[in-house]
Amino acid sequence: MSEDLNIKENAAKTDLLQEKLGLVPDNPGVYLFKNKNGEVIYVGKAKSLRRRVFSYFQSGDKDSPKTRLLVANIADLEYMLVDTEMEAFMLELNLIHKYKPRYNIRLKDDKHYPFIKVTLDEEYPRVFLVRRVKKDGGRYFGPYSDAGAVRNTLNLIHRIFPIRSCKLPVKHGEAVARPCLQYHIGRCLAPCTGKVDLNEYSKLIDRICLFLSNKETEIISELKEEMEKASSELKFERAAVLRDQIRDIEAVTAKQKIISAELDDWDIVALAVGIEYVCAQVYFVRAGRLSGRKNFYLEYNGSSKEEILASFLQQYYGETESIPSLILIPEETGDEVILEEYLRDRKGKKVEVRVPKRGEKKQLLDMAIKNAEQSLEEKELTEDSKYNMTIGALEDLSEILELSYVPNRLECFDISHIQGTDTVASMTVFAGGEPQKSQYRRFKLRSIGDKPNDYLSMQEVLARRFTQGLRERELIESGELEKKKAKFAVFPDLIIIDGGKGQLSAALEILRDLGLGEIPVISLAERLEEIFTKPEGEGILLPNNSRARHLLERIRDEAHRFAITYHRKLRSKRQVKSRLDEIPGIGPKRKKDLLRRFGSIERIKNATVEELLEVDSMNRAAAERLLDYLK
């Protein structure tokens, strides 16, 4: 009966789609394809919506796998009419950002590259590193590919130009602090005193902006003119400072490689398409010098190289604040004119997008493409290695344990104690083959006596973990607890016990008592790295090169480390507590004050009577008695 309803529902959706296709107009605009759940799965633009949308449904063997898969999932469509191609370009960009459609090429940058910010909205601006560009009145330079190089540049700027680096709310004419060390070593004019001339400080900031724009020639020319003036006025100390600034700037300029005689700003965009990924690289040429590059890795979905490049250019230049005068690209996409118009409106100046055919620019583009291909090869090798350690290992584990599914969430439990004291347990969690450290948990076990009993300890930790999980599930179902606030409501696909058959038997018993016997449990014996799936029978011995074995060892070692760390912490606290509690005259307040002041028993033991008397609650008699006892 339900199958008949699904067939009728799908037929109705198909009829509705056909009806909408017949109404699509021959106008420029943006179209959205949706799946059966109403989710937007693709956004596109077109000069003629009718022609472009219909092209998807004209079956052909030449369609890419991505296009065939997309069409198979289209259940509905929506379109928006616009007046110009530029409006379609911008609307498409906004909708891709909004819906993040599955079948669009989406720009994912896995890190925020550093910029240098000049806070022009402050009376006495500062210069520092940031990771995000905001519309806050500041001026941003970058992006830079190497944060270390950015910090070196900032150190150089503060050495050459004595501007402030503090966050004090400095205003002209108001003294907010005394000059700090930076002033005394000549690295700050100390505007915090309220006495620094605004014009003099502004001149420093202007020169820093020129320096960051690679316009050192203009700075040097200004500094030489100022140095000669200071010398003629017999201000030799000032002239010497300017001379040193010129020398430092010339030294930096000499190290920078000039790759073009055209002292202009370019971006060189290179693209390399692999099996699973696409690598897009943007090289930055500023004032004729190569200043860095930025890498992007996109998941390859079968689109043509032209489609990928067009989508990348649209999304990257829709976000970046650094727009050059010239963008070199490896091949034409058909959107160059629209992109130029869009960037000209943003920059306020002409921007050219060009495919170089020969000469210096073609050589630079070829170099960029070669580097993109090398980066892509390294990425895919890294991803292969990562796959072997994670998903591949989980697939192997599923086969070894004869599971009907590939386990995703693994939880490992370990017990730690020394001669039965301070018994603790740890729970570590791996998901998708990777550690989820925010979900690690540790337990101070309560039901164990003075004699160690790993079996009872294992049963206690499992009982506490899963009893709490069942309770949280009930609260979530009744609406008394939000799912995101629960700590134990998510149950594992596989439980790993650090130990042998005895620990496994204890674990299985407590899980059956809780009604959770369907969760598979294995134990990992450390001596031979054997896996036990049942309390009786032989263990499974995995080869040394097994991906599954390496994954199990990783999660077991994490559990062991986490438990040992907690056990040591508790033992240390207990030892400190017991030694101080045994000393006559050292009550709770003195103990607390002593530990706050010295931090450990050893440092208290090595202190003098005079140092102990610095603790407010101590007197000489108590201090002498304490040292006598400890020594």
KOLMAR-618909 format. One record per residue: x, y, z of N, C-alpha, C in turn. Coordinates in steps of 0.001 Angstrom, whole numbers, plus 500000, padded with zeros to 6 digits. Example, Ala and Ser with C-alpha at 12.3 -4.5 7.8 and 13.67 -1.06 7.14 Angstrom:
513190494310507800512300495500507800513200496700507800512850497750507080513670498940507140512900500030507870
This chain:
500825498803500000500000500000500000500868501259500000501899501279500904502783502441500978503566502630499694503957501522499026504682501620497761503806502283496707502499501925496660501584502542495703501481504040495938501437504432497215501357505864497531502613506596497077503799505958497284505051506574496848505083506751495338504600505727494604504587505811493139503699506966492685502500507074493308501579508152492936502173509517493283502834509583494446503440510849494871504536511273493905505401510320493527506479510625492576505917511037491224504840510366490778504220510710489500503656512127489542503061512481490679502500513821490830503600514878490771504729514574491417505855515511491395506414515658489991506485514553489251506982514600487877506060515452487014504758515289487175503794516097486408503939517576486742504135517868488036504293519252488461505556519863487858506648519090487841507898519566487262507728519840485770507080518914485059506858519107483629506028520358483377505054520577484238504211521765484091505027523045484275505913523043485282506750524217485530507753524442484406508277523338483839509226523478482734508581524192481551507321523906481338506627524540480223506394526023480431506521526495481650506281527914481956507553528744482059508723528098481952509987528834482094510134529811480936510340531114481202510416532116480133511797532197479480511858532872478367513121533050477631513756534373478039514067534509479320514632535745479873515889535423480678516734536433480912517873536186481809517403536017483255518124535199483997517743534991485386518556533904486055518065533497487211518730532465488016517718531360488285518165530104488192517278528973488426517796528138489595516860527520490340517192526666491474516536525313491272517314524249491309516779522893491264516660522382492699515527521682492988515291521153494332515064519643494267515387518964495359515135517522495422513751517255496006513427515999496241512087515626496707511776516165498096512825516529498866512615517086500200512524518604500191512564519193498986512483520644498882513798521357499104514907520606499215516227521216499431516812521686498097517416522856498098518066523379496890519349522603496663519444521943495504520628521126495227521505521724494124520998522739493410521832523388492387521288524779492100522192525731491932521840527101491549522650527455490304521986528025489301522683528428488077522108529715487525522824530336486595522365531561485941522369531338484433521641532146483718521574531981482272521059533250481612521518533492480359520952534585479554519536534225479152519336532947478813518009532447478484517676531305479430516799531568480371516437530537481343515835529316480653514952529559479698514251528453479038515237527511478364516162528072477584517112527251476847518033526493477800518498527188478847519458526566479760518803525462480591517624525725481147516959524734481996516572523505481186516048523708479961515654522573479127516850521707478740518052522311478671519232521544478251519548520413479226519145520571480487519420519520481473518578518268481216517415518454480618516485517337480455516498516741479048517438517202478231517634516589476916518701515528477070518275514287477229519192513199477569520248513032476496521448512752476953522556512519476029523690511805476713524403510970475960525514510208476542526697511095476890526703512331476341527855513205476562527764513927477902526615513822478565526494514460479876527496513861480852528026514721481731528961514242482753528200513441483800528901512558484543528236511806485619527554512733486618528187513882486879527616514848487817526264515359487320526185515676486006524936516191485443523846515136485479524201513890485140523198512818485153522670512582486569523569512633487561523149512439488947522276513598489416522645514811489012521861515991489364520439515876488826520325515572487538519013515495486890518151514418487552518781513304487928518032512211488561517426512624489895517987513644490521517505514080491835516643515331491776516396515878490577515569517086490470514099516704490593513406517298491563511977517053491746511165518332491574511846519470491623511140520741491525512128521809491072511617522921490555512494524012490172511844525340490512512709526331490677512266527693490953513173528604490155512674529737489701513523530658488943513188532092489319514182532968489096514027534396489399514497535180488186513671536071487701514005536880486529514791538114486948515753538502486122516546539719486351516632540484485039517154541709485116517222542545483915518536542399483166519636542114483899520956542077483261521737540849483690522793540561482940523679539454483302524387539731484619524695541008484891525368541362486136524481541039487340523190541326487225522271541002488311522195539488488518522201538746487405522177537277487512523449536768488180524579537357487821525877536977488387525868537150489902525399538298490375525418538597491805524370537789492562523181537596491936522138536817492594522560535361492748523174534802491710523667533425491784524681533277492914525604534230493012526626534195494062525981534202495448524997535076495642524334535170496951523567533896497293522913533304496289522126532096496543523016530890496828524181530824496188525130529738496486525608529847497932525896531081498367526298531295499762525172530911500722523951531209500344522814530972501230522472529489501359522379528794500225521885527413500242522990526355500269524216526733499865525317525768499793524873524490499063524448524596497803523882523445497086524899522331496879524408521111496942525273519935496876526017519831495553525360520189494446525954519939493130526668521159492545526726522254493288527546523386492857528972523193493333529919523711492565531288523798493057531282524835494169531696524425495361531676525351496484533087525595496994533372526864497211534687527259497671534784527035499168535664526110499561535879525820500984537339526088501302537577527131502056538938527424502487539084526930503916539992525974504137540060525335505444540790526159506493541239527352506121541855528201507132541744529660506697541786530539507657541721531961507379543153532483507254543494532970506085544855533443505853545065534784506542546293535059506959546544536292507711546558537543506837546071538622507408546152539958506826546876540852507825547406541964507346547925542998508233546924544137508230546477544508509421545472545551509557546092546828510110545712547961509520546080549283510028544790549936510514544705550258511804543451550751512397543308552258512143542904552611510947542803554021510577541672554741511300540803554003511991539702554634512713540133555137514097541399554917514471541913555396515755542768556642515546542826557512516559543643558728516438545121558378516242545570557377516989546942556885516854546842555422516415546815555175515114546563553814514608547621552806515051547184551531515072548070550401515334548150549533514090549149548635514072549343547709512947549533546316513541548697545351513118548805544014513685548199542987512750548386541698513100547904540576512284546459540254512635545639539990511605544262539521511800544000538383510823542927537627511100542554536500510236541289536760509438540568537827509774539324538132509069539298539601508690538752539867507522538605541241507054537201541715507400537110542890508046535814543463508412535708544883507857534485545320507654534246546690507209534137547570508446535311547914509011535343548649510273536183549916510199536468550372508987537257551585508844538748551354508791539199550127509042540620549822508966541062549550507542542368549540507332542922549198506021543644547872506142543347546967505208543886545615505281544844545353504123545947544665504436546921544265503425547047542744503466547029542124502304547103540674502217546140540164501180545776538866501248546198537888502261547619537407502031548231536922503112549571536346503055549470534844503325550347534083502713550283532629502853551041532105504065551935532919504620552802532445505700552662533375506902552034532875507966551837533702509162553170534083509801554164533181509718555485533487510270556121534672509567555991534716508233556543535833507467555827537136507817554509537045508094553749538237508475554266538782509806554520537882510759555020538328512065556412538951511937557237538396511064558560538993510824558419540390510229557449540538509315557207541846508711556752542848509763555870542411510667555394543312511725556532543707512668557394542743512991558564543071513833559437544118513153559611543957511843560424544910511075559771546293511078558451546318510878557736547601510875557916548325512203557778547589513315557917548220514632559360548639514905560304547986514257561704548390514427562023549661513650561428549757512444561724550910511585560866552115511953559583551858512208558639552942512455558144552854513901558461553829514749558143553740516181556676554049516493555785553129516124554366553300516419553986552418517602552834552677518185552425551939519380551919550536519022552081549616519966551568548257519794550571547886520890550351548788521847549440548502522960547991548750522539547049548294523388545618548463523117544989549575523957545808550423524548545275551491525398544401552448524580543327552986525191542469553955524484543147555322524406544127555440523533544974556628523464544274557743522691544292558966523252543734560139522578544707561302522698544703562169521699545612563310521684545290564263522840546345564643523554546184565590524649545801564965525979545612563637526011545232562953527249546306561934527630546861562091528814547857561130529298547122559965529971547254558758529414546558557597529973547507556610530643548817556795530452549787555880531068551180556492531010552084555882531758553495556280531667554146555537530524555172556088529896555850555399528782556380554033529227556186553041528389556640551685528711558020551422528114558448550156528197559772549768527712559951550067526226558871549914525423558973550147523982559435551577523681559005552510524501559438553907524326560925554054524640561347553419525732562736553593526176563736552923525242563305551920524462564224551289523508564020551835522093563237552915521970563096553601520690562128552974519716561202552124520213560253551466519306558839552034519397558639553103520151557325553734520248557523555189520648556718556082520062556791557508520402556065557824521697555360556844522255554596556988523504553442557973523378552499557716522456551316558581522387550438558486523634550687557469524476549931557322525727550155558510526658551214559289526428551477560469527262550636561666526822550001561544525643549170562630525125549956563756524499551268563565524302552120564657523813552635564461522392552289563339521740552824563064520402552006563810519350552714564505518470552068565281517411551320564347516453550046564658516173549234563805515298549770563753513878550270564873513375550810564896511999552048564031511876552914564086512900554123563266512880553776561779512897552788561417513725552373560008513815551691559563512524550863560435511942550167560109510692551160559867509561552263560619509583553280560435508552553901559030508644554089558550509882554600557183510066553622556157509503552341556342509778551325555404509294551257555415507774551345556587507168551336556681505699552509555904505108553657556007505744554847555302505239554711553789505422554087553388506509553844551952506706552930551422505606551885552172505268550972551754504194551695551666502858552595552602502597553402552533501366554311551309501394554903551049502553555793549892502706555039548597502439553816548474503002553019547267502811552459547165501396552440548283500674552003548279499271553171548084498321554357547757498886555582547548498102556004548800497335555768549958497927556173551223497297557307551835498107558361551030498279559492551454499098560244552634498487560230552726497163560957553813496489560421555169496939559101555279497062558503556541497497558886556862498934558917555830499792559297556055501198560736556537501283561616555843500567563041556183500623563264557601500136562560557988499084562695559346498559562275560372499605561163560126500287560691561040501336561681561110502497562169559937502911563088559889504055564407560595503755564911560443502544566173561110502166566006562622502197564870563068501674564600564512501678564514565045503103563850564301503980563713564707505377565051564637506105565863563625505765567177563485506401568086564663506037568083565046504771568911566187504334568477567475505016567161567635505186566652568828505855567097568848507316566991567687507998567400567609509403568889567878509554569685567380508605571139567589508652571489569059508462570803569719507517571092571140507262570701572012508450569719571529509256569294572271510446570082571844511688571143571045511468572043570571512520571340569636513519570237569008513075569542568014513908570108566634513576571343566417514019572087565230513593571511563928514176570958564001515375570362562797515970569144562341515151568310563318514764567149563004513933567585562473512571568630563069512003569140562634510701569661561202510770570298560842511900570829559479512055569693558460512120568579558816512800567414557920512878566853557677511479566732558750510691566204558631509330567146557821508447568441558011508648569432557234507883569278555734508145569076555368509421568901553954509772567623553384509164566557554183509136565318553729508514565517553450507026566208554343506353566487554163504914567288552893504684568294552682505514569154551501505366568358550211505553567468550177506576566666548969506832565705548681505685565060549717505168564107549527504064564827549061502808565985549638502523566750549217501342567207547769501471567533547340502692567956545952502911566812544990502634565603545346503064564432544490502821564121544440501331564145545584500672563831545657499241564794544825498414566040544798498816567048544053498049566784542560498078566111542054499147565845540618499268564617540176498485563747541112498105562513540750497433562752540565495942562212539490495419562419539148494015561424539891493129561925540683492202561068541370491250560862540445490061559608540131489755559330539197488662558747539903487448558476541205487579557929541942486443558373543394486520558702543938485372559076545353485307557851546248485446556658545684485204555421546439485373555090546490486864555260547650487469555044547773488911553545547888489189552833546792488960551386546772489101550978545566489932549695545492490271549169544374491069548456543373490171548874542098490254548237541021489491547813539919490444546858539123489994546589537799490557546768536787489434547446535695489732547604534612488758546821533418489297545778533006488591544907531923489043545240530655488264545637529612488982545969528325488360544994527270488843544769526259488001543799525222488321544363523866487939544198522881488825544587521502488523543446520588488955542987519725488034541850518838488302542359517421488485542035516818489621542463515450489898541315514471489840541464513360490530540440512317490538539322512665491511539695513103492722538696513425493740538664514903494094539758515621493804539850517009494231540275517905493080540009519191493278540496520239492385541326521183493247542479521562492754543316522533493465543299523854492694542871524903493345542935526243492771543958527026493578544877527663492877545897528472493550545855529884492999545954530844493906546018532251493516547373532782493945548164533217492973549460533847493250549270535359493240549871536024494224549721537470494348551011538166493910550902539002492910552014539851492486551632541272492854552428541886493730552135543241494166553329544139493873553050545205493103554101546142492681555249545408492004554913544408491195555928543686490440556629542598491206556289542411492492556957541396493303555982540287493675556460539053493652555641537915494074555567537933495592554350538169496144554225538361497593553617537164498306553197536121497578552651534944498243551621534253497378551041533187497928550002532443497216549006531885498222547843531503497714546783530966498548546210529733497864546049528644498616545561527377498058544113527119498450543377526530497516542014526078497788541868524665497239541226523807498012540942522443497535539432522246497497538918521862496348537492521652496151537254520194495800536133519653496235535788518280495868535347518254494409535946517372493632535632517296492203534305516562492019533382517191491295532055516593491117531730516301489653532750516266488796532524515913487402532280517092486488532247518321487019532038519501486183533232519704485259532995520439484167534088520745483241535047521737483887536239521823483327537254522727483865536786524177483781536080524511482685535570525866482510534536526205483593533650525247483897532632525464484937533289525665486301534266524832486594534949524926487892535645526274488020536362526678486958537093527940486997536138529118487142535036529103486378534065530206486453533474530313487855533122529172488438532529529169489772533535529629490823534782529187490679535818529597491627536045531105491566536188531646490372536424533084490214535268533887490796534056533430490544532881534134491042532865534164492564533110533027493195533023532955494653534232533593495327535436533378494786536628533935495418536618535466495356536356536010494172536374537467494046535088538109494559534103537275494901532927537799495582533174538038497056534280537473497582534576537582499013535826538392499319536862538248498489538150538854498833538090540375498811538868540982499693538964542433499728540154542924498901540986541995498482542199542362497728541948542125496242541610543196495516541288543092494094542403543764493291543094543014492428544204543581491646543692544268490374544637544821489618544281545453488343544183544432487222544892543303487381544938542294486318544811540902486940543948540073486359543797538680486787544114537788485597545137536957485750545513536018484696544864534670484986544177534112483985543504532824484166543947531856483074543837530541483323544387529564482361543543529375481108542239529649481164541399529488479977540126530309480122539470530544479007538269531373479002537086530595479592536214531342480293535042530730480908533729531261480325533798532379479636532586533007479115532030534078480026532558534154481256532069535141482223533066536271482466534107536364481629535162537345481889534631538777481904533771539112480946533270540488480841532428540848482063531569539913482508530735540163483691531614540309484933532624539441485061533521539504486219534276540829486242534748541279485072535454542567485009534545543711485458533311543686484989532359544740485357532065544712486858531880543506487379531593543348488808532762543851489663533989543482489291535160543880490079535465545368489920535164545922488743535364547364488549534437548152489483533201547674489631532272548343490541532762548255491984533339547114492363533822546947493740535093547735493996536006547721493033537311548367493219537272549870492948536363550266492053536320551667491651537314552000490572537983550977490044538958551159488962538824550003487981539429550157486822539374549117485799540098547854486272539470546702486052540078545403486338539990544557485073541115543958484677541154543161483456541338541687483796540540540820483160540673539374483301541147538838481952542318538188481942542952537845480665543532536431480687543510535773479510544195534493479320545474534792478544546646534757479192547889535090478478548258533994477478548742534400476323549089533450475256550589533281475088551360534303475448552813534230475270553493535214476209554825535127476230555616536094476977555697535834478466556068536891479191556339536812480630555122536314481416553950536843481080552747536471481843552377535006481620552570534505480402552294533090480114553262532198480896554516532606480993555504531825481752555141531768483227554674532898483774554271532925485187553048532045485421552090532065484485550902531222484619551283529745484551552188529389483628552634527991483522553298527531484820554094528439485427554733528114486709553677527860487782552641528695487808551573528551488799550810527239488596550523526886487340549811525636487051550634524432487502551946524485487252552831523382487657552806523213489173552810524322489901552760524256491365551403523759491859550330524145491170548997523668491540548907522153491370549471521644490277549457520196490033550251519455491106551390520032491515552202519415492558551457519403493897550808520518494223550044520602495473548891519615495481548235519459494320547109518520494220547587517089494426548736516759493842549278515408494007549562515116495477550157516089496183550443515924497609549148515786498415548130516577498053546839516518498748546208515136498599546195514600497378545543513316497155546303512179497830547650512296497883548429511289498612548118511351500104547999512579500628547666512761502041546282512224502347545335512494501445543967512023501654543900510496501605544709509888500707544763508423500653545241507859501979546294508494502531546834508043503806545808508237504923545120509382504887544098509660505896542947508658505777542573508326504551541496507354504331541880505999504927543135505581504694543587504289505228543511504258506754543789505392507402543799505450508857542390505548509438541425505976508640540087506240509180539038505328508538538440505784507436537332505045506827537773503661506360538946503588505747539453502301505293539627501324506445540146501851507577540330500998508760538990500530509326537994501413509300536665501041509782536025499979508880536224500107507585535693499099506654536336497734506912537665497746507140538356496491507459537841495892508765537630496755509756537158496294511061535770495660510935534915496271510125533578495727509899533652494317509307534569494142508367534722492826507722535291491803508697536283492194509490536916491275510442535915490804511498535072491750511975534115491425513040532796490898512490532713490809511151531510490299510476530269491101510876530418492447510876529288493322511170528504493565509882527227493885510025526396494152508854526498495605508403527325496396509076527473497821508771528908498234509082529294499413508601530606499962508937530427500834510174531042500490511296530846501277512522531429502683512380530724503639512909531207505017512850531734505464514218530881505358515238531276505809516577531818504636517391533069504758517809533711503747518648533969504355520021533665503600521093533970504045522443534865503008523106535957503482523703536915502586524347537000502914525835537016501883526677537046502052528130538304501414528709538932502137529635540169501642530259540125501943531753540694501042532562540749501193534024542198501462534429542382502380535391543740502674535867543737502754537385544754502111538028544927502203539476546345501739539808546762502023541031548029501483541535547730500773542846547864499449542810547574498597543970546180498883544538545238499121543645543850499272544049543463500652544542544385501611544630544053502947545133543743503885543973542872504869544265542505505892543276542109505259541949541235504292541982540818503629540746539973504577539907540351504730538632539629505617537714539393504874536404538480505415535613538216504847534288538137505985533279538460505654532042538363506645530970537494506111529850536834507028529164536059506704527965536538507628526855537121507060525807537530507864524663536634507531523483536437508519522623535488508391521518536172508713520198535995507815519223536442508069517856535202508044516956535094508995516036534003509010515057534605509170513670534211508280512765534799508331511429536282508049511431536755507357512468538173507026512556539032508117513162538414509205513650539179510320514204538729510608515631539660511021516513539307511273517917538368512455518069537404512322518969536471513398519311536740513799520760537781514579520988538281514818522335537278515541523226536392516322522627535393517016523439534398516033524059534346514812523534533409513816524048534079512788524967535372512927525218536040512044526169535423512258527555535352511206528326534840511299529695535730510487530632535779510891531905536555510136532892535707509953534147535972508863534861535139508469535993536029508142537194535664508666538341536308508266539584535426507180540181535941505950540221535103504806540583534890504754542093533646504396542469533240504513543876533010503171544566532590502150543810532118500910544438533225499896544691534473500254544375535578499300544514536257499511545861536559498437546587537226498533547879538723498735547724539469498340548767540914498518548755541602497563547791540984496406547537541613495433546642541195495704545189542162495686544258541817495975542859540941494879542268539956495290541483539078494344540799538685494976539463539462494659538433539231495284537128537881494918536538537371493726536861536085493300536301534941494152536869534938494302538220533908495130538836534048496593538425535288497042538265535526498425537828534945498663536440535164497687535545534642497825534185533116497841534200532522497005535043531059496971535116530503498291535666531210498864536659530728500130537214530748501246536179531848501374535438531934502483534482530919502316533360530729501091532885529745500866531826528323501107532349528059500678533569526724500896534146526436502378534275527410503139534750527210504583534922527050505288533577527881504904532610527816505554531298526468505298530609526032504045530560524828503716529795523534503953530581523583503882531902522396504249532691522084505730532493523135506541532531522940507973532293522458508227530863522989507456529902522562507600528513521090507275528337520626506196528973519211505823528887518330506878529543518795507422530663518024508461531349517916509711530463519006510090529829518984511274528952518068511051527756518055509848527217517159509550526094515695509723526491515345509290527698513973509459528188513630510940528334514574511730528854514336513162529042514202513881527703514985513451526720514888514051525384513527513738524773513103512502524924511822512078524358510654512816525008510779513107526309509703513821527014509793515328526836510853515791526210511021517225525982511648517966527136512142517249528153512737517892529323514225518207529130514823517682528078516249517896527825516471518122526328517251519159526010517611519388524613518666518374524196518520517883522979519429516838522503520880517306522510521104518577522145522481519082522066523145519215523439522322519223524518522890519352525866523173517999526512522744516925525877522978515586526434524435515190526251524991514472527237526387514044527183526549512565526860525511511764527150525655510321526984524537509691526150523675510509525556522510509973524851522869509242523562523991509614522941524421508943521704525180507674522082524712506521521579525347505244521897526320504850520781527336504069521117528353503700520118527882502592519183528545502529518026528329501406517103529178500206517511530216500475518308531106499406518761531768499843520062531797498941521049532474499198522323533773498406522348534853499079522759536166498429522858536594498442524321536929497276524831537372497134526215538872496848526219539613497597527026541043497325527149541217496184528148541548495012527657541708493847528530541478492558527762541296491470528515541127490165527884539712489642528025539605488312528105538286487664528127537501488012529388538190488159530512537494488453531762536791489796531707537505490823531251536892492145531131535743492126530127535920491360529031534863491264528020533614490627528613533785489548529365532650488857529984531905489774530941532660490559531735532041491490532683531255492568531944531812493043530846531146494092530066529849493578529450529896492392528860528706491825528215527588491600529234527963491186530437526970490920531470526204492187531847526922493281532070526251494513532498525419495110531371525870494972530120525092495489528988523796494704528799523861493381529025522636492571528935521645492986530016522155493253531217521292493672532317520586494994532004521257495867531239520680497166530883519810497099529637519717495908529015518918495760527799519625496281526568520962496336526614521751496873525492522664495802524905522203494560524956523029493460524468523266493478522976522517494322522231522700494361520771523934495164520356524505495973521266525702496749520915526902495815520903527604495694519787528757494789519746529896495274520642530542494315521309531641494620522232532822493731521889534014494316521882535240493531521715536224493952522791537145493062523129538238493431524040539551493272523287540503494120523677541804494130523006542875493820524038543448492624523941544490492211524879545818492804524438546507493494525358547685494266524981548888493395524638549009492203525251550230491409525083550470491018523632549463490486522984549619490071521583548715490863520645548062491908521170547099492696520391546023491795519796545538490848520613544468489956520161543110490614520368542196490348519438540826490812519573539956489646520024539185489858521101538226488841521559536818489371521341536005488581520660534612488965520425533667488185521334534168487084521921533379486260522832534263485843523996533669485659525186534470485237526339535092483860526144534489483028525312535058481706525048535648481699523635536523480783523371537109480655522038538395481435521888538994481277520701540281481898520424540094483365520011541147484142520229541129485539519804541526485674518344541308486855517800541694487163516416543007487929516467544011487392515819545321488036515810545500488751514471545566490075514493545678490862513261547139491057512884547450491090511594548836491321511164549284492735511525550607492918511588551170494212511993550769495343511054550575495036509768550267496095508797548769496306508608547953495726509490546495495843509367546030497258509699545203497844508806544657499176509065543746499152510294542968498075510440542066497961511587542855497879512892543958497115512876544774496985514084545330498342514513545837499121513547546404500428513876545349501357514465544119501299513946543044502134514477542712501724515913542591500404516166542281499930517514543385500304518508544628500221518063545739500598518939545692502084519270545334502894518284545254504337518521544200504678519565543015504097519409541946504436520356542224503835521728542834502629521783543182502042523076544274502861523773545286503292523028546361504102523606545832505436524131544856506022523409544246507266523862543516507043525190542767505941525285542047505631526524543024505429527677544117504728527399545126504465528423545762505780528891546132506633527943546744507927528282545800508787529110544536508833528686543545509674529360543296509191530786543233507877530985543013507317532320544216507564533227545426507320532707546650507502533498546795508955533939546512509891533031546626511314533368545702511674534526544479511176534481543509511470535544543928510805536861544416509580536745544841508858537961545985509587538647546958510035537889548101510759538472547649512045539152546694512724538543546190513971539118545541513717540473544709512692540550544044512360541817545052511928542875546017511102542455547012510599543412547852511746543978548205512702543105548997513847543533548225514687544548546925514905544264546105515679545202546000514971546546545823513651546500545679512888547739546949512946548565548101512845547912549374512867548636549620514230549284549317515295548531549494516635549082548582516822550292547336516402550129546356516561551194546785515805552454547225514568552296547542513742553462548766514266554198549792514719553528551012515181554193550749516444555000550025517409554431549762518650555152548772518440556286547838517497556072546833517251557121547451516632558369548619515983558214549252515314559350550047516266560225550260517514559772551123518451560496550317519231561514550666519170562780549946519921563812550012521423563527548890522099563701548871523549563511548595523989562085548509523044561131548212523393559741546768522973559450545874523944559596544465523670559351544098523925557898542813523830557566542364523992556170542758525332555553542653526441556328542972527742555756544458527874555458545316527478556447546759527563556215547180526658555063546597525468554998546917524547553909546576525183552557545404525781552468544965526416551230545887527584550866546229528412551850547088529571551598548495529139551174549005528095551817550345527610551485550401527070550056549418526274549694549408525699548344549196526768547282548396527786547615548197528881546662549502529654546463550261529823547546551504530610547464552647529815546844552780528508547206553948527737546762553623526694545690552407526205545634552005525313544551552241523838544778553230523459545610553514522040545820554212521841547162554196520584547655554878520227548899556378520473548775556947520128547626558398520254547437558849521701547565558064522631546997558446524042547091558254524579548515557256524067549218557090524458550636558293523972551438558714522729551161559838522118551876561129522913551667561331523463550493562567524189550164562504525671550528561379526133551063561238527545551426561928527816552762562240529077553027562800529495554317561653529902555244561974530076556524560952530512557485560407531875557085561310532766556627560885534117556227559928534058555035560205533152554102559312533029552948557946532475553364557953531540554330556674531006554812555882532075555552556594533009556213555912534081556954555236535083556016555570535043554727554888535919553759553444535491553538553130534264553909551741533782553853550996534372555044549901535077554785549203535859555816548795535032557030548355533814556811547818533021557928548903532301558738550179532446558347551264531733559041551884532613560121552375531944561213553203532626562202554525531871562317555468532429563078556808531840563105556796530428563690556031530218564754556005528893565382555471527842564412554400528184563692553813527242562731554772526994561567555486528048561126556424527905560009557582526991560388558132527182561586559251526347562019558802524891562193557615524698562785557092523345562976556858522653561620556370523394560652556109522845559320557403522383558660558454523217558726559723522840558089560374521673558803560294521654560116560860520527560869560200519224560447558879519254560307558140518037559952558518517568558537558583518510557583558837518139556188560276517679555959561215518226556781562619517903556539563127516793557436
